[in-house]
Amino acid sequence: MNQRKSKVIVSAASRRSFLLHTSIFTASGVVAGAIGLKFSAQKGQAQEQISSAKNKFTEKAYHIRVAAAEANRQIPIASNPTNGDEGRYPNKIGSDTKGLPHNKQGEVDLKAYDSLTKAVTTHDHDDFEKVILGGTRKLVNAQGPLAASLEGCHGEQVAVPPPPTLASSERAVEAVELYWQALLRDVPFHKLQNNTDEPLVLTAVEELNQLLTFKGPKQNGRVTPQTLFRGTVTYVDQNDKSGRTAKHVTPPGVLVGPHISQFALLNIPWGVQFIPPVIRTALPGNDFLTDYEEWLNVQNGGTPRAIQYDPVRRYVSTIRDLSEFSHAPGAAFSGAALILGSSPNANDPLSSGIGAPFNSGNPFIKSKTQQGGNGSFALGHLEALLSLGRSRAIRAAYWQKFYVHRTLRPEAYGGLVHNNIVNKTKYPTHRDILNSQALARSFSKFGSYLLPHGYPEGSPIHSSYVGGAASIAGVSATLLKAYFDEDFVIPNPVVPDPNDPTKVIPYTGEPLTVGGELNKLAANYTLGRGHGGIHWRTDGSAGIALGEEIAISILKDERLGYNEKFNGFTFTKFDGMKVTV
């Protein structure tokens, strides 16, 4: 009301100024002034109408924001139980301590750990500035989860099951898988097929089949070369109200066709240009943290040694390649949006997309007079949501990392295993890792029982659970599935040439759909971090589910503001269930 009054006063003052100014004119000037006065009055009325229209939209936006805030307020806080390791071990061996000072055995300085837990308890910026670090590397975005998001729900409202405990078979078996990933780092993906004759692949499959708590994907109840190192997603089992029971699923399409998603192999249209999907990758032999002093330096947050890159760029062809694809998380899902949303062009095939249809719920598909744009229901709008989703998913994931679980990284677990065998410590590592072929073969190859890493710096300076890159994968793939026709079959799919990974050749197997390949891209992006050695399988699988939930909450808020007749976003979740948001 006050705002409207102020605009009326400004308009009246303008008229008074006009009359004063015209009084010194000649007669003809007075006539002109009278005409001007009439015009000014009309202009004032128009301004009032404009002001009223503006006020209408301001009020609409206000009420929508209030409705969204109230809807999000009604979402309960998730129970999010921990695995209990932080309280179970006074020396904090089951918790993430990366970047803090450690003794020679790799155990954290408890005063430093207390400085971190104090900061995440008080939420005080000054307390974060007082965290005692062991080297030059800094905490990554620890206060990001404390930001109040204006879109979507907060991380504490998203339920994830607790990660496996330090002493459990589940944790040990996840470690076995990571040691096998390190041993197979330079094996091409085309050798991960059911007809493979690669001896080390067959040995890995045989061992994982003997481990009853392995939660990776299977065919007919068994691990096969085709399922090896493919993705899963982990939800809270809704039948258990405590939030402790996990439900592991294999998303649709993840086991279909080549290991690597088409969205990591096709050119990315960029206007009249294109971005080729060949990547910079590391040379074979770039394996890190197998020397104890190097490992301890990295645990303390010290400066790592350099990685040596292959001078020739190539398509993602090996496990090492996929780890580098995920090493510096890039715009993989923005690229997928451009591939999907750009039209095919026979005259310029290199810089054209596949022209996937929009989701059938898009209100402009059947419109005779309208189409979407950057404002709503077109590629530009989706790109904005993808950028927003990445930020909000990280806030939610880092809430779990810093403020709930603080779970140790695989590299720290490898240190416990190494010290148990070499220095006869009594850390509670399960026999499934101590007796594994993967560990024995890794020692034979690398000379220690530490987990060989693909990244010289090891993990970032935040805890393992849940995976941040995985949450980005989950939110992004979900937004893309909400926007495009999931059942559209990708035309002219390709695979890296087994004889020359700088080229691709046609793929001729089962049809590959948009939904399946987006699920596969999320799995690739997530498992690549494990291939580098920095994440457990469940970090990634729970992170994808968390990202999906954040995407759904953003779409719910976004939908409130549309003027178009719209029945909601319908898509398939990672567990195979159809939902409409």
KELUMTOR-79099 format. One record per residue (C-alpha): x, y, z. Coordinates in steps of 0.25 Angstrom, whole numbers, padded with zeros to 4 digits, always signed. Each point is the difference from the previous one (the first is absolute). Layout:
N
XYZ ...
This chain:
581
+0000+0000+0000 +0011+0010+0004 +0007-0004-0013 -0012+0004-0008 -0002+0013+0007 +0014+0004-0003 -0002-0002-0015 -0012+0009+0000 +0008+0011+0007 +0011-0001-0010 -0010+0001-0011 -0007+0012+0006 +0013+0007+0002 +0004-0002-0014 -0013+0007-0004 +0002+0012+0009 +0014+0001-0006 -0006+0000-0014 -0010+0011+0003 +0010+0009+0006 +0009-0002-0011 -0011+0003-0011 -0004+0013+0007 +0012+0008-0005 -0003-0004-0014 -0007+0008-0011 -0015-0002-0003 +0003-0010-0010 +0009-0006+0010 -0012+0000+0010 -0009-0008-0010 +0011-0010-0002 +0001-0001+0015 -0014-0003+0001 +0001-0011-0010 +0012-0005+0007 -0008+0001+0013 -0010-0009-0006 +0010-0010-0005 +0007+0001+0014 -0013-0004+0007 -0002-0012-0010 +0014-0004+0003 -0002+0000+0015 -0012-0009-0002 +0008-0009-0008 +0011+0000+0010 -0011-0004+0011 -0004-0011-0009 +0014-0005-0002 +0002+0001+0015 -0012-0008+0003 +0004-0011-0010 +0014+0000+0006 -0006-0001+0014 -0009-0012-0005 +0013-0008-0004 +0007+0004+0012 -0011-0005+0009 -0001-0013-0009 +0015-0002+0002 -0001+0003+0015 -0011-0010+0002 +0006-0011-0008 +0013+0002+0008 -0008-0001+0013 -0007-0012-0005 +0013-0007-0004 +0006+0004+0013 -0011-0006+0008 +0000-0013-0009 +0014-0002+0003 -0002+0003+0015 -0010-0011+0001 +0011-0010-0005 +0005-0007+0013 +0014-0001+0004 +0006-0013-0004 +0004-0009+0011 +0014-0003-0007 +0006-0009+0011 +0015-0002-0001 +0008-0013+0000 +0005+0004+0014 +0015-0001-0003 +0003+0014+0005 -0004-0003+0014 +0004-0015-0001 +0015+0003-0001 +0006+0011+0009 +0012+0001-0010 -0009+0003-0011 +0005-0010-0009 -0014-0002-0006 -0001+0014-0004 +0005+0010-0010 +0012+0007+0004 +0006+0004-0013 +0008+0013+0000 +0001+0000+0015 +0014-0003+0007 +0003-0015+0003 +0010-0008+0007 +0010-0010-0007 -0011-0011+0001 -0010+0009-0007 -0009+0003+0012 -0005+0014+0001 +0004+0010+0010 -0013+0000+0009 +0002+0015+0003 -0001+0003-0015 -0012-0009-0002 -0007+0007+0012 +0002+0013-0007 -0007-0005-0012 -0012-0006+0007 -0001+0013+0008 -0002+0008-0013 -0010-0010-0006 -0008+0001+0014 +0000+0015+0002 -0001+0004-0015 +0008+0012+0004 +0009+0005-0012 +0011+0004+0010 +0001-0014+0005 +0002-0005-0014 +0011+0009-0001 +0006-0006+0013 +0000-0015-0006 +0014-0005+0002 +0006-0005-0013 +0012-0009-0003 +0004+0006-0013 -0003+0010-0011 -0013-0006-0005 -0012+0006+0005 -0014-0005+0004 -0009+0000-0012 -0013+0008+0001 -0003-0004+0014 -0010+0011+0002 -0007-0002-0013 -0011-0009+0006 -0003+0012+0010 -0005+0009-0011 -0015+0001+0000 -0005-0004-0014 -0012+0007-0007 -0003-0012-0009 -0002-0014+0005 +0002-0007+0013 +0012+0000+0010 +0010-0011+0001 -0006-0004+0014 -0013-0003-0006 +0006-0011-0010 +0001-0014+0006 +0012-0008-0003 +0003-0014+0007 +0012+0000+0009 +0013-0005-0007 +0006-0013+0004 +0008-0001+0013 +0015+0000+0000 +0000-0015+0005 -0010-0005-0009 +0001-0010-0011 -0008+0010-0009 +0011+0010+0002 +0011-0010-0003 -0007-0005-0012 -0001+0014-0006 +0015+0001+0003 +0002-0013-0008 -0007+0006-0012 +0009+0013+0001 +0013-0008+0000 -0005-0008-0012 -0003+0013-0007 +0014+0005+0002 +0006-0013-0005 -0009+0000-0012 +0002+0015-0003 +0006-0001-0014 -0009-0011-0005 -0009+0005-0011 -0015+0000+0002 -0003-0009-0012 +0007-0011+0008 -0011+0001+0011 -0009-0009-0008 -0006-0013+0003 +0008-0007-0011 +0013+0006+0005 +0013-0008+0001 +0007+0010+0009 +0005-0008+0012 +0001+0011+0010 -0014+0004-0003 -0005-0014+0002 +0008-0001+0013 -0007+0012+0005 -0014-0005-0004 +0003-0013+0007 +0004+0007+0013 -0011+0009+0001 -0010-0011-0002 +0006-0007+0012 -0003+0013+0009 -0014-0001+0004 -0002+0015+0004 +0004+0005-0013 -0010+0010-0004 +0004+0003-0015 -0009-0004-0012 -0002-0014-0004 -0006-0009-0011 -0009-0012+0005 +0006+0002+0014 +0015+0000-0004 +0010+0010-0003 +0005-0001-0015 +0010+0007-0008 -0012+0008-0006 -0004+0005+0014 +0014+0003+0005 +0002+0014+0005 -0014+0005-0005 -0009+0009+0008 -0010-0002+0011 -0009+0010+0008 -0003-0001+0015 -0013+0004+0006 -0005+0000+0014 -0009-0012+0001 -0014+0006+0003 -0004-0013+0007 +0010+0004+0011 -0005+0012+0008 +0013+0001+0007 +0007+0004-0013 +0011-0010+0002 -0003-0010-0011 +0006+0002-0013 -0007-0004-0014 +0010-0002-0011 -0005+0001-0014 +0006-0001-0014 -0006+0011-0009 -0007-0003-0013 +0010+0000-0011 +0013+0000+0008 +0003-0015-0004 -0004+0002-0015 +0010+0001-0011 +0014+0007+0002 +0005+0003+0013 +0002+0015-0003 -0012+0009-0003 -0003+0006-0013 +0000+0014+0006 +0015-0002+0003 +0003-0005-0014 -0008+0010-0009 +0005+0014-0005 -0006+0011+0008 -0007+0011-0008 +0004+0014+0004 -0007+0010-0009 +0007-0001-0013 +0012-0007+0006 +0001-0014+0007 +0008-0006+0012 +0006-0013-0004 -0001-0010+0012 +0014-0005-0001 +0007+0002+0014 +0013+0003+0006 +0004-0013+0008 +0011-0005+0008 +0011-0009-0005 +0000-0014+0006 +0009-0002+0012 -0006+0013+0007 -0004-0007+0013 +0001+0008+0013 +0000-0002+0015 +0007-0013+0000 +0012+0005+0007 -0003+0002+0015 +0007+0013+0001 -0007+0006-0012 -0013-0006+0006 +0002+0007+0013 +0004+0013-0006 -0013+0000-0008 -0008-0003+0013 +0006+0012+0006 -0004+0009-0011 +0014+0001-0006 +0003+0003-0014 -0001-0012-0009 +0009-0004-0012 -0004+0003-0014 -0007-0009-0010 +0005-0003-0014 -0010+0001-0011 +0000-0007-0013 +0003+0010-0011 -0011-0006-0009 -0015+0003+0003 -0009-0012-0002 -0014-0005+0003 -0003-0006+0014 +0005-0014-0002 +0006-0005+0013 -0003+0000+0014 +0011+0010+0002 -0006+0009-0011 -0014+0000+0007 +0007+0004+0013 +0006+0012-0007 -0013+0003-0006 -0005+0001+0014 +0012+0006+0006 -0003+0015-0003 -0015+0000-0001 -0004+0007-0012 -0013+0004-0008 -0003-0015-0004 -0015+0002+0003 +0000+0014-0007 +0006-0007-0012 -0011-0010+0001 -0010+0010+0000 +0006+0007-0013 +0001-0014-0007 -0015-0003+0003 -0005+0014-0003 +0007+0004-0012 -0006-0005-0014 +0008-0009-0009 +0006+0006-0012 +0004-0009-0012 +0008+0012-0006 +0008+0002+0013 +0000-0013+0008 +0012+0003+0009 -0007+0011+0007 -0015-0005+0000 -0007-0007+0011 -0010-0012-0001 -0013+0009+0001 -0006-0008+0011 -0015+0003+0002 -0004+0007+0013 -0008-0007+0011 -0014-0002-0004 -0005+0008+0011 +0007+0013-0006 -0012+0010-0002 +0005+0005-0013 +0001-0013-0007 -0015+0001-0005 +0000+0015-0001 -0004+0006-0013 +0005+0014+0003 +0011-0001+0011 +0013-0007+0003 +0009+0000+0012 +0012+0009+0002 +0011+0004+0010 -0011+0004+0010 -0007-0014+0000 -0001-0014-0006 +0012+0001-0009 +0015-0003+0000 +0004+0014+0006 -0009-0002+0011 +0005-0014+0003 +0014+0005-0001 -0003+0010+0012 -0006-0011+0008 +0012-0009-0002 +0009+0010+0005 -0009+0003+0012 -0002-0015+0003 +0015-0002+0001 +0002+0010+0010 -0012-0004+0009 +0004-0015-0001 +0014+0003+0005 -0007+0008+0012 -0008-0013+0003 +0012-0009-0002 +0010+0008+0008 -0011+0001+0012 +0002-0015+0000 +0015+0000-0001 +0003+0011+0011 -0012+0000+0009 -0005-0014+0001 +0009-0012-0004 +0015+0005-0001 +0003-0014-0006 +0015-0004-0003 +0005+0000-0014 +0005-0013-0007 +0014+0005+0001 -0001+0001+0015 -0006-0014+0000 +0012-0005-0008 +0009+0006+0011 -0007-0008+0010 +0002-0013-0008 +0015+0003-0003 +0003+0002+0015 -0007-0012+0004 +0008-0009-0009 +0013+0008+0001 +0001+0006+0014 -0009-0011+0007 -0011+0010+0004 -0014-0004+0004 -0009+0008-0008 -0013-0006-0002 +0001-0003-0015 -0008-0012-0004 +0006-0013-0005 -0007+0002-0014 +0010+0010-0004 +0012-0006+0008 -0002-0014-0007 -0003+0006-0014 +0007-0003-0013 -0002+0014-0003 +0009+0005+0012 +0010-0011-0003 +0002+0003-0014 +0000+0015+0003 +0012-0002+0009 +0007-0009-0010 -0001+0012-0010 +0002+0012+0008 +0008-0005+0012 -0010+0005+0011 -0014-0003+0005 -0004+0015-0002 -0011+0002-0010 +0006+0005-0013 -0006+0013-0005 -0002+0006-0013 +0001+0014+0005 +0013+0005+0007 -0008+0009+0010 -0009-0012+0004 -0013+0005+0004 -0005+0015+0002 +0000+0005+0015 -0014-0004+0004 -0006-0014+0004 -0004-0011-0009 -0015-0002+0002 -0007+0004-0008 +0007+0003-0013 -0001+0014-0005 +0002-0003-0014 -0010-0011+0001 -0010+0010+0005 +0003+0009-0012 -0002-0013-0009 -0014-0003+0007 -0006+0014-0001 +0005+0003-0014 -0005-0014-0006 -0013+0002+0007 -0002+0014-0006 +0004-0005-0014 -0010-0012+0001 -0011+0010+0004 +0002+0009-0012 +0003-0010-0011 -0007-0013-0005 +0007-0011+0007 -0005-0011-0010 +0006+0007-0012 +0011-0009-0006 +0013+0006-0003 +0003+0000-0015 +0014-0005-0005 +0006-0004+0014 +0015-0002+0000 +0011-0007+0008 +0015+0003+0001 +0008-0008-0010 +0007-0011+0007 +0012+0001-0009 +0001+0015+0001 -0007+0008+0011 +0002+0013-0007 -0012-0004-0009 -0014-0006+0002 -0007-0010-0008 -0015-0003-0001 -0007-0008+0011 -0010-0011-0005 -0005-0006+0012 -0013+0002+0008 -0007+0013-0002 +0005+0011+0010 -0011+0010+0005 +0002+0014+0005 -0005-0005+0014 +0010-0011+0001 +0012+0007-0005 -0003+0012+0010 +0000-0011+0011 +0012-0005-0005 +0007+0013-0001 -0004+0002+0015 +0007-0013+0003 +0012+0003-0008 +0002+0013+0006 -0002-0006+0014 +0008-0013-0002 +0012+0008-0006 +0003+0006+0013 +0001-0014+0006 +0009-0004-0011 +0009+0012+0005 +0000-0006+0014 -0008+0011+0007 -0014-0006+0002 -0007-0012+0005 -0011-0006-0009 -0010+0004+0011 +0005+0014+0000 -0004+0001-0015 -0013-0008+0000 -0006+0008+0012 +0005+0013-0006 -0007-0003-0013 -0013-0002+0008 +0002+0013+0008 +0002+0008-0013 -0013-0006-0006 -0008+0005+0013 +0006+0014-0001 -0004+0000-0015 -0014-0004+0003 -0001+0011+0011 +0005+0011-0010 -0010-0005-0010 -0011+0001+0010 +0004+0015+0003 +0002+0003-0015 -0013-0005-0004 -0008+0009+0010 +0005+0013-0009 -0005-0005-0014 -0011+0007-0007 -0001-0011-0010 -0011-0011+0001 +0009-0011+0005 -0003-0013+0006 +0014-0003+0006 +0013-0006-0003 -0001-0015-0002 +0013-0009+0000 +0006-0013+0005 +0008+0000+0013 +0013-0008+0001 -0008-0011+0007 -0009-0002-0012 -0012+0007+0005 -0008+0010-0008 -0003+0013+0007 -0007+0013-0003 +0005+0013+0007 
